[in-house]
Amino acid sequence: MKIKLGLLPRIIIAIALGIACGLFFPAWAVRIFTTFNGIFSQLLGFFVPLIILGFVAPAIFGLKEQAGKMLIFTVAIAYLSTVVSGTLSYFTSSTVLPHLITPESPEAINESASAFHPYFEMKIPPMLDVLGAIVLAFALGLAASVIKGHTLRDFLTDFREVIQLVITKLIVPLLPIYIFGVFLEMTASGKVVAVMGLFVKVIALVIVMHLCWLLILFCISGAISRKNPFKLLKTMLPSYVTSLGTQSSVATIPVNLKQVRLMGVSQEVTDFVVPLCANIHLSGSILQITAFSVAIMTMQQMPVSFGLFAGFIMMLGVVVVAAPGIPGGAIMSSIGVLTAMLGFTPENIALIISLYVAVDSFGTATNVTGDGAIALIVDAFRAKESGATPC
């Protein structure tokens, strides 16, 4: 009898094997999986704009006359969630961290073990950048909702089928291998141990804030949709675990689409919100970038004021939209803001990148799981606008 494991068990097995094998695998073997992960990350980066176009555009014309309102409402809720999470992170971090860390030089963390370099790299540049794909998807979706012909709608519908085929036949089957490689390299290089050894208390605080923020989000969305927030969180658990392993919002889209539907969100709203929020709703990423920024500035006795961080958080909520749907994308997109607004030096940038990447999976998991809460709120808004009852 052939046993067929679901995606969630395969991911858990991949994580466990990655950590175990990282303890004894030779460097040449680790580099094989590092090479594979580099190529797979390039594939993800290539398909990010196409996934946005393939799902968002058909979802927009499927919403018909509500498309304009739905778009504005979704973007506003996603941005509000991102800014509020960053603000709460600032107040919590600035209150708690001075009692947990002491002024210290960052050199110790910067000297963590170097990563295993791939044998070769394969550059696969995307056809569009993320922002370009979002704008094009909006334009084509809105155009298809108002023109009388069906050619554009048929094309977008068929294109969505192509993207779904790529996800189910290429991305999802390769996910466990990719996750294995991520945890293998992290364990073998010792980077996570080096970072957590000095900042374990800060990292613990960040993880607790992630969980609290998800509870807040689902209590709000549960109250609006009149559903039990704890049952909703349980339904979204596969998305949370998947994103923990992939460290990618985009790679988790197939799982997230399924789990959001299981919460009772309509098909139209699910196909519209999930791919869109994978790129514009990064509340977990903003939460940890803010917390680590406060930690570094506190450690180096730099002034930390709400006036400074208020502008920083609002700007951060905009720039991370350009983050690619791959591990570390948000922190890479934030470097300019960190330098310009907080005065971070190259040493500080290297430090925050090391810290961020060490727990990137938790931020991504919060982003992805939070997308389900956004979808619930948007679905309730759509039902109210149309006078219907949410699915």
N, C-alpha and C positions, 0 to 999 in steps of 0.2 A: 504493500500500500504506500503510495507516494504522498509524503507530507508536504503541503504547500504552506509556507510561512507567509504571513501578512507583512506589510511594510514595517509596521512598528516593531515586531519581534526581530526582524532582520537588522533594523537600525540599532536596537539594544545590543544585539550580538556583535555588530560591527564596532560599537563603542567599547565593549568589554574586551574584544580581541585586540583592538588598536592599543589600548592601555597595556594589556598583558604582553603583547609582542614588542611594544616599545621598550620594554625592560631588557630584552636580550637580542633583538634583531641587529645584525651587523649594519654598518653605515651604508654599504652598497645596496642592501635590500631596502632600507628606508628611502634611499634616493630614487628607487624605482617607483614607489608610491608617490613620492614628492613630484616626480615628473608627470605621473598620471594626473595628479590633482591640479597641477599647473595647466595641463591641456584641458581638463574638465572645467576649470574656472574660466578659461578663455571661451569655451563653448557656452557656458552660462552667460557670460558677458555679451556674447553675440546674440543669444536668443532673448535677452532681457527686453530690448525694444520691440522685437517681434511678438513676444508674449503679450506685452502691453497693447500693441496694435490689434492682435488677434482676438483678445478678450474684451477690451474696453470699447472699441469702436462698435462691434455688434451689440454690446450691452446698451450703449447709448441710444442707437436707433430703435432698440427693442423697448426702451422706456418711452419712446415717442414724445409727446408734448411735455412730459415731465423731465426730459433730459437736462434742460438748462437748469432748472431748480435743483435737480438731483446732484448735478455736478457741483454747483456752488455750495450746496449744503454739505456734501461729502468732504470737499476740500476744507471748508470752514471747520467742521468737526475734527478732522484729522489734524489740522494745524493747531486748533485749540487744545486738543489732547496732548500734542507734542510740547507746546509751550507750558501748559499747566504741570506736566510731569517734570520738566526741567526746573520750573520754579519751586515745586515742592522738594525736589532734589537739592536745590541750593539751600533752602532754609533748613532742611534736615542735616545736610553735610556741614554747613557753617556752624550749626549748633553742637553737633556731636563730635565731629572730627578733631577739634582742638583738644578734646579730652582723650583721644585715642592715639594720636601721633605726635611726635616731637620733631623739632627742626633738625634736618639731616640732609646730607649731600645725596644727590640722585645717582652718583657714579656707580654705586654697588649694583643697582638694578640694570643700568645700561651695560654692565659687563656680563650679562647673562649669556649663556651659550649660544653660538651662532646656529642658524638653521641649516638643515641639510639641503644643499643646492641640487636642483634637478639636473639630469644628464643633458637635457636639451630643452629648449622652450619653443613653443609654437604660437605665434601671434595670430589671432583671429579677430581683426578689428570689426566692431559692429557696424551695420549699415547706417544706423541712426544712433544719436546719443539718447539718453533717457528722456530728457526734457523735450527733444525733438519728436520722439515717439509719442509722448503724452499729448503734445499739441496736435500732431497729425491725427491721432486717434480721436481726439475731441472734434477736430474739423470734419473728418470723414463720417464719424457717427452722427453729428448734428446735420450734415448735408444729406446723409441717407435717410434721416427722419423727416425731411421736408420735401425732397424731390419726389416726383411721381413715378419715375422709372424704377425698375427692380434690378438692373445690372449691377449697380454698386452694392446693393444689399446682398445679392447672390454671391458676389465676389468676397465680401467681408465674411459672410457665413461660411463659405467654402474655406477661406483662409483660416478661420477659427478651427475648422476640422483638422486642417494640416498641423496647426500648432498643438492641438490636443494629441495628435498622433505622435508628434515629436516628444511631447512630455511623457506620454505613457510608454512609448517604445524605446526611448533613448535616455531621457533624464532620470526617470524613476528607477529603471533597472540598474543604473550606474551609481545611484545614490549611496547604497551601503558600502561600495568600494571606496567612494570618495570620503565618506565618514570614517571608515577604517584608516585611511591615509592621514586624515586630519589628526586623529588622536594618536596614531603611531608616531608622527613627526613631533607632536607636542610633547609626548612622553619621552621619546628618545633624546630630544635636544635639551630637555630639562628647563626650558624657558618658563613654563608655567610654575614649576617649583621655585625657580629663582625669584620670580615676581611675587608669588604668594608668600614666600618666606618673609619678606619685609612688609608687605601690605595686606596681610591676611585679614586684619581687622577692617580695613577700608573695603576690601572686596566683599567681606561678609555683610557689611552695611549696605553695599550696593545691591547684593542679591536679595536681601530682605526688602529693600525699597522696591525692587522689581516686583516681588510677590505682592506687596501691599498695593502697588499701583494697579496691578491686574485686578485685585479684589475691589478696589475703588471703581475701576472702569466697568466691571461686570455687575456691581451693585447698582450703578447708575443705569446701565443698559437693561438690566433685569427689571428695574422699577419702571422704566419707560415701556418695555415690551411685555411687562406683567409675567415674567418668567423667573424661576428660581435661579439666582446667580451661581450657586454652587453646582447645580446640575449643568448649567451652561459651561462653567469652567471644566467640569468633568468631560463634557463632550469635546472641548477644545484640547484636551490633554495630548492626543496624537500629534496635533500641530505643534504643540509646545516641545514635545520630545524630539520630533523630526527636526525642528529648527535648532534645537540644542546641538544636534549632530552635524547639520549642514552648515550652520553659521550663515545661512543665506535665506533671505525672505523670498526670493524668486524661486529657489529650488524647492521651497515648501509650498508653493502655490497649489500644486495638484492635491496635496493632502488638505490644505486649508479650504479649498473649494468644497471638498466633500464634507468636512466637519462643520463648516458654516451652514451648509444646507441641512445637516442633521439637527442644527439648533432651531430649524423652522424658518430660516430666512428664504425669501422667494428666489427662484432661479435667476430672474433678471437682476435683482439687486446683488446677489452673490457674484455673478459674472462681472458686474460693474465694479463693485467695491473692492473685492479681494485683490485683483491684479493692480488696481490703481493704488490702494493703500500700501501695497508691498513696496511702493517707491515714495510715497508722500507721508506715510504715517510711521514715524520712527521715534515714538515716545520713549521706548526702552533705551535706544542709542543716545538720545539727548540726555536722559536721566543719568547714565553712567559717564558720559563725557563731562557733564556739569559736576558730578561728584568727584571725579578724578582731578578735574581742574582745581576745584576747591582744595582737595587734598594736597596737590603739588604746591599750590600757592601758600597754603598754611604751613607746609613743611619748610618752605623757603622764606617764610615770614614776609610774604608779599601781601599788600592790602587786598582784602576781600570785602567788597561792598555790594549791596543789592542793586544800586544804581548802575554799577559796572556790569553785573551779571544779567540784569533785566534786558539790556540791549543785546548782550551776547547771546542769550537764549532765544530771543525773537529772531535774530539774524541766523542763528544756527538752524532754526526750524525751516528756514528757506533754503540754505545752501545744501543741507543734507538731501534735498530732493534730487540733486544731481549725483548722489552716491550710487555707484553701480551695485546691483544686487548680488554682490560677492562678499566674502568675509573681509572685514576691515574697511569696507567702502565708505561708511559714515565718517570714521575718524580721518581718513585721507581727504575727504571733501572739507573737513573742518579745519585743516591746518592753517589756511589763510586767515580765518576768523580768530583762531587761537593766537596767532602771531600779531594780527593787527589790533585786536580789541583787548586781549589779556596780556600782551607783551611777552609771550612765550619765546624763549631762546631755543636754538636748535637742540640743546641738551634736554630742555623741558619737553619739546616735541617728541624726541626719541623716547623719553620716559613715559609720556601719556600713551603713545602708540603701543609700547610694551604692555602697559597695564590694560589698555582697552582690548587688545587682541587676546590677552589671557582669559578674559571673561566675555568676549564678543558674543559667544553663543547665548548667554543669558539675556543680553540686550536684544539680540535677534529674536529669541523666543518670546520676549515681552512684546516686541513689535508685531510679530505674526499673530500671537494669541489676541492681542489688543485689536487687531483688524476685525476679529469676530464681533467684538463689542461695538465697533463702529458700524459694522454691517447691520446689527440688530437695531441700532438707533436710526440708521438711514431707512431701513425697511419699515419701521414704525412711522417715520416721517412720510414715506411714500404712501402707506396705507391711509394715513390721515388726509393727505392731499387728494387721494382718489376716492375717499369715502369707503374704502374696503377694510377688511380685517386682515392683519398680518398672517402670513402662512404659518 
